[in-house]
Amino acid sequence: MPMWKKDEATPLLVKRTLQPNRQSRFDMAPFDPSRLGLTFTARTHNDTYAEIDPAVPNPAPCAGKTVLVTGAAKGIGRAIVASYAKAGASRIAITARGDLSDTYAAAVKAAADAGRQVELLALHLDVTDHASIEVCVDELTKKWGHLDILVNNAGYLAPFVPLGEGNSYDWWLTWEVNVRGVYWVVRALLPLLLKSTDKTVINLSSVGALALTPGASAYQPSKLAVTRISEYLMLDYGSQVCPSCRALTKHLTNVAKKGLLAYSVHPASVATDLANQMPPEIVKGE
């Protein structure tokens, strides 16, 4: 992700310039993939490869699993639902604010193409509306009674503009969706998760959590917060306690004894509707 560019005349200052009629375009330093962990593995992939193909022959890798995906109406959320259907998940709750008919159809087709069967439950869920979350949880409780895997995919990205020049509502909405939304959904669904065997939470973060990009003062810190929330879920409900934390948690009977697994996942740079709101040089990695 491109970084701040130092002004050679005043090395302790940061220079930021906007091109004419392009409020979101900045003068950026060369892209450094190593700084953001993009060279962590010796080989990178741009598509599904054999070792992680969800459509592997039976036994299906997700057979018997109950999954819920937020923000599933389009983009990465729809692809996640389709992948779980291919992988043989027995029950998938597809949730979003918008119309879910296309995602529903995609999941049915994905399951059929892989020779699987899946039970789908389409639910209206707005992560900024606590009442809608409660209704969703009530429906899920009545229908299935537990949840193996929660995928927090719903997200929002305010335009990349300098902190003092953007819309304050958009700036804060980024945090309401990306941080408070994750917190509300996880908190509401924890009882159902802890009833299951898998007890798995997958929070979609971003490589932006590791970056410092001009104009991204809302989005990138919000994704850093999501990563930190994932760590606290492991600390509070995981099966292990780090030695440095043992003394702090030994008197808390509900800490680190539930066996929950929490993952913070960067889903790659994908040209979704959300990602395309960023400056094009960021989306393309220039």
LOSEKOL-634377 format. One record per residue (C-alpha): x, y, z; residue number from 1; chain. Coordinates in Angstrom, 1 decimal, decimal comma, always signed. Each point is the difference from the previous one (the first is absolute). Example, Ala and Ser with C-alpha at 12.3 -4.5 7.8 and 13.67 -1.06 7.14 Angstrom:
{{+12,3 -4,5 +7,8} 1 A},
{{+1,4 +3,4 -0,7} 2 A},
//
This chain:
{{+0,0 +0,0 +0,0} 1 A},
{{+1,5 +3,4 -1,0} 2 A},
{{+1,5 +2,0 +2,9} 3 A},
{{+0,5 +3,6 +0,9} 4 A},
{{+2,6 +1,8 -2,0} 5 A},
{{+2,6 +2,1 +1,9} 6 A},
{{+0,7 +3,5 -1,3} 7 A},
{{+3,8 +0,0 -0,7} 8 A},
{{+0,2 +3,7 +0,9} 9 A},
{{-1,5 -0,6 +3,4} 10 A},
{{+0,6 -3,6 +1,0} 11 A},
{{-2,0 +0,2 +3,2} 12 A},
{{-3,1 +1,1 -1,8} 13 A},
{{-2,4 -2,0 -2,2} 14 A},
{{-1,0 +1,3 -3,4} 15 A},
{{-3,4 -0,7 -1,4} 16 A},
{{-1,3 +1,3 -3,3} 17 A},
{{-3,3 -0,4 -1,7} 18 A},
{{-0,3 -0,2 -3,8} 19 A},
{{-2,5 +2,4 -1,6} 20 A},
{{-3,6 -1,4 +0,1} 21 A},
{{+1,2 -3,1 +1,8} 22 A},
{{-0,7 +0,6 +3,7} 23 A},
{{+1,0 -3,6 +1,0} 24 A},
{{+3,3 -0,2 -2,0} 25 A},
{{+3,2 +0,6 +2,0} 26 A},
{{+3,7 +0,2 -0,7} 27 A},
{{+1,2 -3,4 +1,2} 28 A},
{{+3,3 -1,7 +0,5} 29 A},
{{+0,8 -3,3 -1,9} 30 A},
{{-2,0 -3,1 +1,0} 31 A},
{{+2,0 -2,1 +2,5} 32 A},
{{-1,6 -3,5 +0,2} 33 A},
{{+2,4 -1,3 +2,7} 34 A},
{{-1,1 +2,6 +2,5} 35 A},
{{-3,6 -1,3 -0,1} 36 A},
{{+0,8 -3,7 +0,2} 37 A},
{{-0,8 -0,6 -3,7} 38 A},
{{+3,2 -2,0 -0,4} 39 A},
{{-0,5 -2,1 +3,2} 40 A},
{{-0,4 -3,1 -2,1} 41 A},
{{+2,4 -1,0 -2,8} 42 A},
{{-2,9 -0,5 -2,4} 43 A},
{{-3,2 +2,1 -0,5} 44 A},
{{-3,2 -1,0 -1,7} 45 A},
{{-2,7 +2,0 -1,8} 46 A},
{{-2,7 -2,7 +0,0} 47 A},
{{-1,1 -3,1 +1,8} 48 A},
{{+2,6 -2,8 -0,3} 49 A},
{{-0,3 -3,7 +0,6} 50 A},
{{+1,0 -0,1 +3,6} 51 A},
{{-2,8 +2,3 +1,0} 52 A},
{{-2,6 -0,9 -2,6} 53 A},
{{-3,4 -0,2 +1,8} 54 A},
{{-1,4 -2,3 -2,6} 55 A},
{{+2,3 -2,9 +0,8} 56 A},
{{-1,7 -3,4 -0,1} 57 A},
{{-1,8 -1,5 +3,0} 58 A},
{{+0,3 +0,1 +2,9} 59 A},
{{-0,9 +3,7 -0,4} 60 A},
{{+2,4 +2,2 +2,1} 61 A},
{{-2,9 +1,9 +1,7} 62 A},
{{-2,5 -2,8 +0,2} 63 A},
{{-2,4 +0,5 +3,0} 64 A},
{{+1,1 +3,6 +0,6} 65 A},
{{-2,3 +2,9 +0,7} 66 A},
{{+1,3 +3,3 -1,4} 67 A},
{{-1,2 +3,7 +0,1} 68 A},
{{+1,5 +2,6 -2,3} 69 A},
{{-0,7 +3,7 +0,4} 70 A},
{{+0,1 +2,5 -3,0} 71 A},
{{-0,8 -2,9 -2,3} 72 A},
{{-2,1 +1,8 -2,6} 73 A},
{{+2,9 +0,5 -2,4} 74 A},
{{+3,8 +0,0 -0,5} 75 A},
{{+2,2 -2,0 +2,3} 76 A},
{{-3,0 -0,8 +2,3} 77 A},
{{-1,8 -1,8 -2,9} 78 A},
{{+3,2 -1,8 -0,9} 79 A},
{{+0,5 -1,2 +3,6} 80 A},
{{-3,6 -1,4 +0,0} 81 A},
{{+0,6 -1,8 -3,3} 82 A},
{{+3,2 -1,5 +1,3} 83 A},
{{-1,6 -1,4 +3,1} 84 A},
{{-2,8 -1,4 -2,1} 85 A},
{{+2,7 -1,7 -2,2} 86 A},
{{+1,8 -1,3 +3,1} 87 A},
{{-3,2 -1,8 +1,1} 88 A},
{{-1,1 +2,2 +2,9} 89 A},
{{-3,3 -1,4 +1,1} 90 A},
{{-1,6 +3,3 +1,0} 91 A},
{{+0,9 +3,5 -1,0} 92 A},
{{-1,7 +3,2 +1,2} 93 A},
{{+0,5 +2,7 -2,6} 94 A},
{{-0,5 +3,5 +1,5} 95 A},
{{+0,2 +3,6 -1,3} 96 A},
{{-2,0 +3,2 -0,2} 97 A},
{{-0,7 -0,4 -3,7} 98 A},
{{-1,6 -2,6 -2,3} 99 A},
{{+1,4 -3,4 +0,5} 100 A},
{{-1,6 -1,8 -2,9} 101 A},
{{+3,1 -0,1 -2,2} 102 A},
{{+2,1 -1,3 +2,8} 103 A},
{{-2,6 -2,6 +0,8} 104 A},
{{+0,0 -1,1 -3,6} 105 A},
{{+3,8 -0,1 -0,2} 106 A},
{{+0,1 -2,2 +3,1} 107 A},
{{-2,5 -2,4 -1,3} 108 A},
{{+1,9 -0,3 -3,3} 109 A},
{{+3,4 -0,4 +1,8} 110 A},
{{-1,3 -2,8 +2,1} 111 A},
{{-1,6 -1,8 -2,9} 112 A},
{{+3,1 +0,4 -2,2} 113 A},
{{+2,1 -1,6 +2,8} 114 A},
{{-2,6 -2,8 +0,7} 115 A},
{{-0,9 +1,4 +3,4} 116 A},
{{-3,3 +0,8 +1,8} 117 A},
{{-0,4 +3,1 +2,0} 118 A},
{{-2,8 +1,6 +2,1} 119 A},
{{+0,0 +3,8 -0,4} 120 A},
{{-1,5 +2,6 +2,2} 121 A},
{{-0,2 +3,6 -1,4} 122 A},
{{-0,2 +2,6 +2,8} 123 A},
{{-0,1 +3,8 +0,0} 124 A},
{{+2,9 +1,2 +2,2} 125 A},
{{+1,3 +3,5 +0,3} 126 A},
{{+3,1 +0,1 +2,2} 127 A},
{{-0,8 +3,6 +0,9} 128 A},
{{-3,5 -0,9 +1,3} 129 A},
{{+0,2 -2,0 +3,2} 130 A},
{{-3,7 -0,9 -0,2} 131 A},
{{+0,5 -1,7 -3,4} 132 A},
{{+2,9 -2,0 +1,5} 133 A},
{{-2,2 -1,2 +2,9} 134 A},
{{-2,8 -1,0 -2,4} 135 A},
{{+2,6 -2,0 -2,1} 136 A},
{{+1,4 -1,7 +3,1} 137 A},
{{-3,5 -1,0 +1,2} 138 A},
{{-0,8 -1,5 -3,5} 139 A},
{{+3,3 -1,9 +0,0} 140 A},
{{-0,6 -1,3 +3,5} 141 A},
{{-3,5 -1,3 -0,9} 142 A},
{{+1,1 -1,5 -3,3} 143 A},
{{+3,3 -1,6 +0,8} 144 A},
{{+0,9 +0,6 +3,6} 145 A},
{{+3,7 +0,4 -0,4} 146 A},
{{+2,7 +1,5 -2,3} 147 A},
{{+3,3 -1,5 -1,0} 148 A},
{{+1,6 +2,8 -2,0} 149 A},
{{-0,7 +3,7 -0,1} 150 A},
{{+1,5 +2,0 -2,8} 151 A},
{{-0,1 +3,8 +0,6} 152 A},
{{+0,3 +1,3 -3,5} 153 A},
{{-2,2 +3,1 +0,0} 154 A},
{{+2,1 +3,1 -0,4} 155 A},
{{+0,0 +3,7 -1,0} 156 A},
{{+2,7 +2,2 -1,5} 157 A},
{{-0,2 +3,8 +0,2} 158 A},
{{+1,6 +1,9 -2,9} 159 A},
{{+3,8 +0,5 +0,3} 160 A},
{{+0,4 +3,7 +0,8} 161 A},
{{+2,0 +1,8 +2,6} 162 A},
{{-1,5 -0,3 +3,5} 163 A},
{{-1,1 +3,6 +0,2} 164 A},
{{-1,5 +0,2 -3,5} 165 A},
{{-2,4 -3,0 -0,1} 166 A},
{{-3,5 -0,5 +1,2} 167 A},
{{+0,0 -0,6 +3,7} 168 A},
{{-3,1 -2,3 -0,3} 169 A},
{{+1,8 -2,2 -2,5} 170 A},
{{+3,1 -0,1 +2,2} 171 A},
{{-1,9 -1,2 +3,0} 172 A},
{{-2,3 -2,4 -1,9} 173 A},
{{+3,1 -1,9 -1,0} 174 A},
{{+0,6 -0,7 +3,7} 175 A},
{{-3,7 -0,7 +0,7} 176 A},
{{+0,0 -2,7 -2,7} 177 A},
{{+3,5 -1,4 +0,2} 178 A},
{{+0,6 +0,0 +3,7} 179 A},
{{-3,3 +0,4 +2,0} 180 A},
{{-1,7 -2,2 -2,6} 181 A},
{{+2,5 -2,8 +0,6} 182 A},
{{-0,3 +0,4 +3,7} 183 A},
{{-3,8 +0,0 +0,0} 184 A},
{{-0,3 -3,0 -2,2} 185 A},
{{+2,7 -2,1 +1,8} 186 A},
{{-1,5 +0,9 +3,4} 187 A},
{{-3,5 -0,9 -1,1} 188 A},
{{+1,0 -3,3 -1,5} 189 A},
{{+2,5 -1,2 +2,6} 190 A},
{{-2,5 -2,2 +1,9} 191 A},
{{-0,8 -1,9 -3,2} 192 A},
{{+3,6 -0,2 -1,0} 193 A},
{{+1,0 -1,4 +3,4} 194 A},
{{-2,6 -2,8 -0,3} 195 A},
{{+1,7 -1,3 -3,1} 196 A},
{{+3,0 -2,2 -0,6} 197 A},
{{+2,0 +2,3 -2,3} 198 A},
{{-0,6 +3,4 +1,8} 199 A},
{{+1,6 +1,9 -2,8} 200 A},
{{+0,0 +3,8 -0,7} 201 A},
{{+1,5 +1,3 -3,2} 202 A},
{{+0,3 +3,8 -0,1} 203 A},
{{+0,9 +1,5 -3,4} 204 A},
{{+2,7 +2,6 +0,6} 205 A},
{{+2,2 +1,5 -2,7} 206 A},
{{+3,7 +0,5 -0,8} 207 A},
{{-1,0 +3,6 +0,7} 208 A},
{{+0,3 -0,9 +3,7} 209 A},
{{+3,8 +0,0 -0,6} 210 A},
{{+0,1 +3,0 -2,2} 211 A},
{{+0,2 +3,8 +0,4} 212 A},
{{-1,6 +1,4 -3,1} 213 A},
{{-0,9 +3,7 -0,5} 214 A},
{{-3,7 +0,5 +0,3} 215 A},
{{-0,8 -3,3 +1,6} 216 A},
{{-0,3 +1,2 +3,6} 217 A},
{{-3,4 -1,7 +0,4} 218 A},
{{+0,3 -3,3 -1,8} 219 A},
{{+3,5 -1,2 +0,8} 220 A},
{{-0,1 +0,6 +3,8} 221 A},
{{-3,5 -1,6 +0,1} 222 A},
{{+1,5 -3,2 -1,5} 223 A},
{{+2,8 +0,1 +2,5} 224 A},
{{-2,6 +0,1 +2,7} 225 A},
{{-1,7 -3,0 -1,5} 226 A},
{{+3,3 -1,9 +0,1} 227 A},
{{+0,4 +0,9 +3,6} 228 A},
{{-3,6 -1,1 +0,8} 229 A},
{{+0,8 -3,4 -1,4} 230 A},
{{+3,0 -0,3 +2,3} 231 A},
{{-2,2 +0,9 +3,0} 232 A},
{{-2,5 -2,7 -1,0} 233 A},
{{+2,7 -2,5 +0,1} 234 A},
{{+1,2 +1,3 +3,4} 235 A},
{{-3,4 +0,1 +1,5} 236 A},
{{-1,5 -3,2 -1,5} 237 A},
{{+2,9 -2,0 -1,4} 238 A},
{{+1,4 -3,3 +1,3} 239 A},
{{+3,4 +1,3 +0,9} 240 A},
{{+1,3 +2,9 +2,2} 241 A},
{{+3,3 +1,6 -0,8} 242 A},
{{+2,4 -0,2 +3,0} 243 A},
{{+0,1 +3,7 +0,5} 244 A},
{{-3,8 +0,1 +0,3} 245 A},
{{-0,4 -3,0 +2,3} 246 A},
{{+0,2 +2,0 +3,2} 247 A},
{{-2,5 +2,5 -1,3} 248 A},
{{-2,6 -2,6 -1,0} 249 A},
{{+0,3 -2,7 +2,7} 250 A},
{{-2,8 +1,4 +2,0} 251 A},
{{-2,4 +0,5 -3,0} 252 A},
{{-1,9 -3,3 -0,5} 253 A},
{{-1,3 +1,0 -3,4} 254 A},
{{+3,4 +0,9 -1,5} 255 A},
{{+1,9 -2,2 -2,4} 256 A},
{{-1,9 -3,2 +0,7} 257 A},
{{-2,6 -0,1 -2,8} 258 A},
{{+2,1 -1,2 -2,9} 259 A},
{{-1,0 +2,8 -2,5} 260 A},
{{+2,2 +0,7 -3,0} 261 A},
{{+0,1 +3,5 -1,5} 262 A},
{{+1,7 +0,9 -3,2} 263 A},
{{+0,7 +3,4 -1,6} 264 A},
{{+0,2 -0,5 -3,7} 265 A},
{{+1,2 +2,3 -2,8} 266 A},
{{-2,1 -1,2 -3,0} 267 A},
{{+2,4 +1,4 -2,7} 268 A},
{{-0,2 +3,1 -2,2} 269 A},
{{-3,3 -0,7 -1,9} 270 A},
{{-1,7 +2,6 -2,2} 271 A},
{{-3,3 -0,1 +1,8} 272 A},
{{-2,4 +3,0 +0,2} 273 A},
{{+1,5 +0,9 +3,4} 274 A},
{{+3,6 -0,3 -1,1} 275 A},
{{-0,6 +2,1 -3,1} 276 A},
{{-0,8 +3,0 +2,2} 277 A},
{{+3,7 +0,2 +0,8} 278 A},
{{+2,4 +1,8 -2,3} 279 A},
{{+0,8 -2,2 -3,0} 280 A},
{{+3,7 -0,1 +0,7} 281 A},
{{-0,8 -1,8 +3,3} 282 A},
{{-2,4 -2,5 -1,5} 283 A},
{{+2,5 -0,8 -2,8} 284 A},
{{+3,0 +0,0 +2,4} 285 A},
{{+1,9 +2,6 -2,0} 286 A},
//
